[in-house]
Amino acid sequence: MMQYRKFGKLDWQPSALGFGAMRLPTVDGKAGHIDYPKAEAMIHKAIEGGVNYFDTAYVYHEQQSETFVGKALAGGLRDRVRIATKSPVWLVNEPGDFDRLLDEQLKRLQTDHIDFYLLHALNRNSFQDKVVKHDLVKRAEAAKADGRIRQMGFSFHDNFETFKTIVDYTDKWDFCQIQYNYMDTTVQAGTKGLKYAASKGLGVVIMEPLLGGKLALDVPAARPLWASASRKASPADWALQWLWSQPEVGVVLSGMSTMEQVEQNIASASESAVGKLTAADNALIEKVRDLMNSLSPIPCTRCEYCLPCPNGVNIPRNFDSYNKALMFDILDDSRFDYRVWISDDSKAERCIQCDECLDKCPQKIAISTWMPIVGEVLGLGREYVKSI
Ligand SMILES: NC(=O)c1ccc[n+]([C@@H]2O[C@H](COP(=O)([O-])OP(=O)(O)OC[C@H]3O[C@@H](n4cnc5c(N)ncnc54)[C@H](OP(=O)(O)O)[C@@H]3O)[C@@H](O)[C@H]2O)c1
């Protein structure tokens, strides 16, 4: 049975598992072409399984995700769940922009209110240049007062100091959304940020719990560690239980891309509980963390914030192939993948080091330094480079 969690000061409990509508199945691999029948069936299965929190954003799936979610929840389902979506603050330049975007989102979602409204992907710069400069907290408060939004929060990609500044900026935040998983305890908001937000009464939503899918991979080098555990579970289940075991964690979003993942993650959430993992379990996860850190050279989570690249490079796709080569010890497969499956116009070698992506990367990856290396290692057979 689905478990429900405490959520800051709010008198409402989200399901342990939330549905992230950012990695939905597509008909042809193009983000904007959502496979409606498959994705709708996944949403309906999640609701049947007790999921009551659905997360989308103005920009997901080339701006098609909100429209899809609105359609999938039409016919009575909308009232059974809570919808979270996000204001694309980088598009707010004029006084009327915030409200215009919000009204457009309400239409796309076929609803008269958004339950959880977030200022999207705040970092040090966007906080100053958008939130402070355009007084967006006041605008969100007005939207709350007129009923278009119910709770206000922000999603976040930067370091703990910036996180604290934003949390402390106002007492109007109801909740926040952070990237957190057993690999990211000391980067981004980190464990310190999680505890800080919870201590201030904010509900905490977790994104990228599987580090964009990486923590679900069956890494050969990690098998002996997992096998030594007293509890038998998949790597994905371990990563999720690690989060749910912590009392400060509210809802854990998973960007599920298949029905099987929806079923597995509902089953995991149903087994979850605060304090479920033992000290030995947590020590094991620390060992896996150390091992993974030593295996994955580029900390890309495939969030795609770096896209579109003005030169067409599919940055996350190239990094993913490069990382997997080392994590799975499959360099030849990754070279084949690069040659055959990554289209010529999106290969690493198209990078001209314009550096437009650098500021957009939440992980602060030196993308343009890595890109020629990836191109040479995967495209030209150069020896593998593990660090720069
Ligand atoms: N506000 C922001 O700044 C921001 C940024 C990022 C994400 N988000 C939100 O947070 C949500 C969650 O983040 P995320 O999508 O990165 O979550 P995630 O759970 O870390 O990654 C999702 C990926 O994990 C894999 N996966 C999930 N369940 C699995 C299972 N049971 N077994 C094996 N693999 C599994 C799938 O990868 P494959 O497709 O490779 O199988 C899936 O696409 C997003 O969907 C989005 O709604 C928000």
Ligand as a Chemical Component Dictionary entry (heavy atoms), coordinates in Angstrom:
data_LIG
# 
_chem_comp.id                   LIG 
_chem_comp.type                 NON-POLYMER 
_chem_comp.pdbx_formal_charge   0 
_chem_comp.three_letter_code    LIG 
# 
loop_
_chem_comp_atom.comp_id 
_chem_comp_atom.atom_id 
_chem_comp_atom.alt_atom_id 
_chem_comp_atom.type_symbol 
_chem_comp_atom.charge 
_chem_comp_atom.model_Cartn_x 
_chem_comp_atom.model_Cartn_y 
_chem_comp_atom.model_Cartn_z 
_chem_comp_atom.pdbx_ordinal 
LIG N1  N1  N 0  12.958 21.735 -11.220 1  
LIG C1  C1  C 0  14.055 21.296 -11.702 2  
LIG O1  O1  O 0  15.018 22.031 -11.784 3  
LIG C2  C2  C 0  14.108 19.834 -12.106 4  
LIG C3  C3  C 0  15.274 19.258 -12.617 5  
LIG C4  C4  C 0  15.264 17.928 -12.858 6  
LIG C5  C5  C 0  14.116 17.183 -12.584 7  
LIG N2  N2  N 1  12.993 17.747 -12.111 8  
LIG C6  C6  C 0  11.745 16.980 -11.822 9  
LIG O2  O2  O 0  12.054 15.911 -10.955 10 
LIG C7  C7  C 0  11.637 14.695 -11.571 11 
LIG C8  C8  C 0  12.530 13.590 -11.119 12 
LIG O3  O3  O 0  13.864 13.775 -11.614 13 
LIG P1  P1  P 0  14.466 12.719 -12.593 14 
LIG O4  O4  O 0  13.528 12.474 -13.718 15 
LIG O5  O5  O -1 15.843 13.173 -12.898 16 
LIG O6  O6  O 0  14.437 11.410 -11.652 17 
LIG P2  P2  P 0  15.363 10.151 -11.569 18 
LIG O7  O7  O 0  14.516 9.135  -10.894 19 
LIG O8  O8  O 0  16.670 10.489 -10.967 20 
LIG O9  O9  O 0  15.657 9.710  -13.055 21 
LIG C9  C9  C 0  14.636 9.209  -13.884 22 
LIG C10 C10 C 0  15.209 8.099  -14.728 23 
LIG O10 O10 O 0  15.561 7.019  -13.857 24 
LIG C11 C11 C 0  15.333 5.790  -14.492 25 
LIG N3  N3  N 0  14.410 5.015  -13.633 26 
LIG C12 C12 C 0  13.372 5.444  -12.882 27 
LIG N4  N4  N 0  12.822 4.424  -12.198 28 
LIG C13 C13 C 0  13.543 3.318  -12.492 29 
LIG C14 C14 C 0  13.470 1.959  -12.088 30 
LIG N5  N5  N 0  12.560 1.502  -11.231 31 
LIG N6  N6  N 0  14.391 1.095  -12.602 32 
LIG C15 C15 C 0  15.320 1.525  -13.472 33 
LIG N7  N7  N 0  15.432 2.797  -13.889 34 
LIG C16 C16 C 0  14.551 3.688  -13.405 35 
LIG C17 C17 C 0  14.760 6.104  -15.863 36 
LIG O11 O11 O 0  15.882 6.165  -16.741 37 
LIG P3  P3  P 0  15.824 5.526  -18.241 38 
LIG O12 O12 O 0  14.829 6.366  -18.949 39 
LIG O13 O13 O 0  17.221 5.702  -18.707 40 
LIG O14 O14 O 0  15.398 4.115  -18.079 41 
LIG C18 C18 C 0  14.203 7.494  -15.686 42 
LIG O15 O15 O 0  14.139 8.224  -16.879 43 
LIG C19 C19 C 0  11.660 15.009 -13.072 44 
LIG O16 O16 O 0  10.939 14.097 -13.827 45 
LIG C20 C20 C 0  11.083 16.386 -13.049 46 
LIG O17 O17 O 0  9.680  16.329 -12.896 47 
LIG C21 C21 C 0  12.990 19.051 -11.860 48 
# 
loop_
_chem_comp_bond.comp_id 
_chem_comp_bond.atom_id_1 
_chem_comp_bond.atom_id_2 
_chem_comp_bond.value_order 
_chem_comp_bond.pdbx_ordinal 
LIG N1  C1  SING 1  
LIG C1  O1  DOUB 2  
LIG C1  C2  SING 3  
LIG C2  C3  SING 4  
LIG C2  C21 DOUB 5  
LIG C3  C4  DOUB 6  
LIG C4  C5  SING 7  
LIG C5  N2  DOUB 8  
LIG N2  C6  SING 9  
LIG N2  C21 SING 10 
LIG C6  O2  SING 11 
LIG C6  C20 SING 12 
LIG O2  C7  SING 13 
LIG C7  C8  SING 14 
LIG C7  C19 SING 15 
LIG C8  O3  SING 16 
LIG O3  P1  SING 17 
LIG P1  O4  DOUB 18 
LIG P1  O5  SING 19 
LIG P1  O6  SING 20 
LIG O6  P2  SING 21 
LIG P2  O7  DOUB 22 
LIG P2  O8  SING 23 
LIG P2  O9  SING 24 
LIG O9  C9  SING 25 
LIG C9  C10 SING 26 
LIG C10 O10 SING 27 
LIG C10 C18 SING 28 
LIG O10 C11 SING 29 
LIG C11 N3  SING 30 
LIG C11 C17 SING 31 
LIG N3  C12 SING 32 
LIG N3  C16 SING 33 
LIG C12 N4  DOUB 34 
LIG N4  C13 SING 35 
LIG C13 C14 SING 36 
LIG C13 C16 DOUB 37 
LIG C14 N5  SING 38 
LIG C14 N6  DOUB 39 
LIG N6  C15 SING 40 
LIG C15 N7  DOUB 41 
LIG N7  C16 SING 42 
LIG C17 O11 SING 43 
LIG C17 C18 SING 44 
LIG O11 P3  SING 45 
LIG P3  O12 DOUB 46 
LIG P3  O13 SING 47 
LIG P3  O14 SING 48 
LIG C18 O15 SING 49 
LIG C19 O16 SING 50 
LIG C19 C20 SING 51 
LIG C20 O17 SING 52 
# 
